[in-house]
Amino acid sequence: MAISYRDMHDVELAAQAAAGGRREFGELARRHGSAVRGLLRRMGAEPSLADDVAQDAFIVAFQRCAEYRGEGTFAGWVKRIAARLYLKRRAKDARYVEENTSEDAAPLVDTPGLMDLDEAMKSLSEAERLCVSLCHGAGLSHPEIAAAMNLPLGTVKSHVKRGLDKLRARLQPEPVGRVAHVV
């Protein structure tokens, strides 16, 4: 009889993976791989780099699976690992770039009613995009982001607030004009 992983909770799968269950961990990677790659792309990684960092994050997660206690979601735990790996890779490659201005960003596709978060994220400066992604995508606290990015806490808070304000403005639906009724 084949084992069905669909009915198993992430905590159960992680516990079995910690005991050496490669198939159980493979199921966790299958369930959460696209979410991890999506976070990395929103942080600014090219698709191939997002794939590489996500793979590295799952390798680290497999090695440290016994540390996962189920206090948060498994997806959140592995996203934090991936976000930290991405930041380390950026620092190692010395790819920190000056902040971009919103005018340099590509304009959103003008489709009524369509809200594209990925395109809206591109309108943020690099620092804002990273801070917003780490805070709301990876679930890191402001102090954790400050430590990971080697920035003052106030700067991180400012980047998150400005980034969220810009996203709200970009993703706000266009007000629908009133239609005059002709009698």
C-alpha positions as CSV (number, residue, x, y, z in Angstrom):
1,M,0.0,0.0,0.0
2,A,1.4,3.4,-1.0
3,I,1.8,6.1,1.6
4,S,-0.4,9.1,0.9
5,Y,1.3,12.4,2.0
6,R,-1.7,14.5,1.1
7,D,-3.5,13.9,4.4
8,M,-0.3,14.5,6.4
9,H,0.2,17.9,8.1
10,D,3.5,19.7,7.5
11,V,4.5,19.2,11.2
12,E,4.2,15.4,10.8
13,L,6.1,15.5,7.5
14,A,8.9,17.6,9.1
15,A,9.2,15.3,12.0
16,Q,9.5,12.3,9.7
17,A,12.0,14.2,7.6
18,A,14.0,15.1,10.7
19,A,14.3,11.3,11.3
20,G,15.8,10.9,7.8
21,G,12.6,10.7,5.7
22,R,13.7,12.0,2.3
23,R,10.3,11.4,0.7
24,E,8.5,13.2,3.4
25,F,10.8,16.2,2.9
26,G,10.3,15.9,-0.8
27,E,6.6,16.4,-0.2
28,L,7.3,19.5,1.9
29,A,9.5,20.9,-0.9
30,R,6.8,20.1,-3.5
31,R,4.1,21.9,-1.4
32,H,6.1,25.0,-0.7
33,G,8.7,25.4,-3.4
34,S,6.7,27.8,-5.6
35,A,5.9,30.0,-2.6
36,V,9.6,30.3,-1.7
37,R,10.6,31.0,-5.3
38,G,7.9,33.6,-5.5
39,L,9.1,35.4,-2.4
40,L,12.7,35.5,-3.8
41,R,11.5,36.9,-7.2
42,R,9.5,39.6,-5.3
43,M,12.7,40.4,-3.4
44,G,14.3,41.1,-6.8
45,A,16.0,37.8,-7.7
46,E,16.0,36.8,-11.4
47,P,14.1,33.5,-11.9
48,S,17.2,31.3,-12.2
49,L,18.7,32.9,-9.1
50,A,15.4,32.4,-7.3
51,D,15.5,28.7,-8.2
52,D,19.1,28.3,-7.0
53,V,18.5,30.1,-3.7
54,A,15.3,28.2,-3.1
55,Q,17.1,24.9,-3.7
56,D,19.8,25.9,-1.3
57,A,17.2,26.9,1.3
58,F,15.5,23.5,1.0
59,I,18.9,21.8,1.5
60,V,19.5,23.9,4.6
61,A,15.9,23.2,5.8
62,F,16.5,19.4,5.3
63,Q,19.7,19.6,7.3
64,R,18.0,21.6,10.1
65,C,14.6,19.9,9.9
66,A,14.9,18.8,13.6
67,E,15.0,22.5,14.6
68,Y,11.5,23.1,13.1
69,R,9.1,22.9,16.0
70,G,5.8,23.6,14.3
71,E,5.4,27.0,16.1
72,G,4.8,28.7,12.8
73,T,4.1,27.4,9.4
74,F,6.7,25.3,7.6
75,A,6.4,27.6,4.6
76,G,7.2,30.7,6.8
77,W,10.2,28.9,8.3
78,V,11.7,27.9,5.0
79,K,11.0,31.4,3.5
80,R,13.0,33.0,6.3
81,I,15.9,30.6,5.5
82,A,15.6,31.5,1.8
83,A,15.4,35.2,2.5
84,R,18.5,35.1,4.6
85,L,20.4,33.1,2.0
86,Y,19.4,35.6,-0.7
87,L,20.7,38.5,1.4
88,K,24.0,36.7,2.1
89,R,24.4,36.0,-1.6
90,R,23.7,39.6,-2.4
91,A,26.3,40.8,0.1
92,K,28.8,38.2,-1.1
93,D,28.4,39.3,-4.7
94,A,28.6,43.0,-3.6
95,R,25.5,43.7,-5.6
96,Y,24.0,46.4,-3.4
97,V,22.7,49.0,-5.8
98,E,21.8,52.6,-5.0
99,E,18.1,53.1,-4.5
100,N,16.1,53.4,-7.7
101,T,13.5,56.1,-8.1
102,S,9.9,55.3,-8.8
103,E,10.3,57.2,-12.1
104,D,12.8,54.6,-13.4
105,A,10.5,51.7,-12.8
106,A,8.4,50.2,-15.5
107,P,4.8,51.4,-15.6
108,L,2.1,49.1,-14.7
109,V,0.0,47.5,-17.4
110,D,-3.1,49.6,-17.7
111,T,-5.8,47.0,-17.4
112,P,-8.9,48.1,-15.5
113,G,-9.5,46.1,-12.4
114,L,-6.2,44.1,-12.6
115,M,-3.9,44.4,-9.6
116,D,-0.5,42.9,-10.3
117,L,1.6,42.8,-7.1
118,D,4.8,41.7,-8.9
119,E,4.6,44.7,-11.2
120,A,3.8,47.0,-8.4
121,M,6.8,45.6,-6.4
122,K,9.1,46.6,-9.3
123,S,8.0,50.3,-8.8
124,L,9.7,50.2,-5.3
125,S,13.3,51.1,-4.7
126,E,15.6,48.1,-4.1
127,A,15.7,48.7,-0.4
128,E,12.0,49.2,-0.1
129,R,11.3,46.0,-2.1
130,L,13.7,44.0,0.1
131,C,12.4,45.3,3.4
132,V,8.7,44.8,2.4
133,S,9.4,41.3,1.1
134,L,11.3,40.3,4.2
135,C,8.7,41.7,6.5
136,H,5.5,40.6,4.8
137,G,6.7,37.8,2.5
138,A,9.2,36.0,4.8
139,G,7.7,37.1,8.1
140,L,10.9,38.6,9.6
141,S,10.5,41.3,12.3
142,H,11.9,44.8,11.8
143,P,14.9,44.1,14.1
144,E,15.7,40.8,12.2
145,I,15.6,42.7,8.9
146,A,17.9,45.4,10.3
147,A,20.4,42.8,11.4
148,A,20.2,40.8,8.2
149,M,20.7,43.9,6.0
150,N,23.0,45.7,8.4
151,L,20.8,48.8,8.5
152,P,19.5,50.9,11.4
153,L,16.1,49.8,12.7
154,G,14.6,53.2,11.9
155,T,15.7,53.0,8.3
156,V,14.1,49.5,7.9
157,K,10.9,50.8,9.4
158,S,10.9,53.7,7.0
159,H,11.6,51.5,4.0
160,V,8.7,49.2,5.0
161,K,6.3,52.1,5.5
162,R,7.2,53.9,2.3
163,G,7.1,50.7,0.3
164,L,3.7,49.8,1.7
165,D,2.4,53.3,1.1
166,K,3.6,53.1,-2.6
167,L,2.1,49.7,-3.0
168,R,-1.3,50.8,-1.6
169,A,-1.3,53.8,-4.0
170,R,-0.3,51.6,-7.0
171,L,-2.8,48.8,-6.3
172,Q,-5.7,51.1,-5.4
173,P,-8.5,50.4,-7.9
174,E,-9.5,53.2,-10.2
175,P,-12.6,54.9,-9.0
176,V,-15.5,54.2,-11.3
177,G,-17.1,57.4,-12.6
178,R,-20.8,58.0,-11.9
179,V,-23.1,57.4,-14.7
180,A,-25.8,60.1,-15.1
181,H,-29.2,58.8,-15.5
182,V,-31.1,60.4,-18.4
183,V,-34.8,60.9,-17.7
